[in-house]
């Protein structure tokens, strides 16, 4: 509690938390004190540039890790879209954890499995005939 009470000795006495102090010779404006912890501007700019380089390298490493993860998932051949498996850093170093993660994803979402077509689906190279016959085409697709 601050209580300013003039006393008989001087009118510049202030009572702060039951302690009497005098305000004589105290200036209202304090000169700015030089902080000993400040560094030159050039040094700080160099540190920021260096830190920026490290952030750029870290971002590039993260991008390369994501690409590697996608390539590893593609190499398994078990997912239609390799980006369906969420990135996990453990998958990069441990093949068993990658396989387990793909297995768990396919159990929970079997529609994400890669689909391979086989047999005659009516596309691609076929035997060429000299003349086209509609009845011949219907007969060859009927069997």
N, C-alpha and C positions, 0 to 999 in steps of 0.2 A: 504494500500500500504506500503510495507516495503522498506525503503531506508536506506542503510548503508552509512553514510557520516562521515568521520573523521573530528573532530573539533580541534581547537587549544588547548583545555584543555587536552583532552585525545583521544586516538585512539580507545577506547573501548566503543564508544557511538553509539547507534542504534536509529534511528527514526522510530517508528511504529505508523502509523495513527496520525501523527503530535504530538506525545508524545516522548520526549527524555528519554531513559533509558540507564543505563550503564550495561555493561556485565562483569564488574570486579568481580572476585570471583565466577562466575557461573561455575559449573562443567558440563562437557559434559554428564557424565553418572550419572543418579540419582539412589540412592540405592532403592531397592524394598521396597515399603511401605506395611506394614502388613495391610491387609484389615480387619477392625473390624467386617465385616458382614460374615466372613467365619465360618463354623462350623466344628467340628471334623469329620473325615471320618466315624467313627463308627456310629455316630448320623445320618449322611446322609444315610448310608447303612440301618440302622433300619427304617428310614422314607420311603425309597424306598421299602423295604420288606413289610411294612404295606400298602403302596399304592398298591403294587402288589396284596396283599390279597383282598383289596377292589375291584380292577379291576376284579379279578377272581370271586368274589361273584356277581358282577354286570353282568358279562357274563353268569353265571349260572342262575341268575334271568331272564335275557333276553331269554335264552333257554327254561326255564320253562314256561314263558309267551307265547312263540311261540307254545309250545306243548299244553298248555291249550286252546289257540285260535283254534288250529286244532281240539282238542277234542270237543269244543263247536260247531264248524261248522259241525263236523261229527254228533253230537247229533241232529242237526236240520233235518238231513236226506234229505235235499233238493238239495245238490250238489253231483255229481258223485265223484269228487275229492275235498276234503276239502281244499287242498292247493291252489285252484284256487282263493279263496278270500284272498286279500292282508291283511296282519297283520295290525291291528289298535288297539292300547291300549284301546280305548274307548269301543271296543267290549267285553272286559273282564269284565267290570263293568256294562254295560248297555245292557240288552237283547234286548231292542227295537232298539238300533242302530245296533246290529248284524243282527236282522231280516230285518231291512231296507236295510242294505248293501247287504244281500243275495238277497232280492227282486230286488234291483237295478241291481245287477250282472246278475240275471236271465232275466230281461227285456232286457238288452243290449246284453247278450249272452245266448240265450235259450238252445243252444246245451250243456251247462255245467250242465243242470239239471240231477238229478239222474234218471236212467232208470230202471224201474221195469218190469220184464217179468211176464206174467200170462198166464194161459191156458197150453195146452199140446204143449211143444216146442220140444218134442222128446228126452228129456234127463231126467235123474233121474230114480227113481224106477218105474217100470211098473209091470203089472200083469205077472206072470211067467206061461208059458205054458210048458207042458211036451214035446211036439214035435214042432219043428219049421216048419211053413208052410209059404212059400213066399207069396202065395196068401192070406193067413190069415193076414199077416203083412200089405200087401197093402190095404186090406179091412178095417183094423182097423185105418189106417192113412188117408184113403180117407174121412172118415166122419168128 
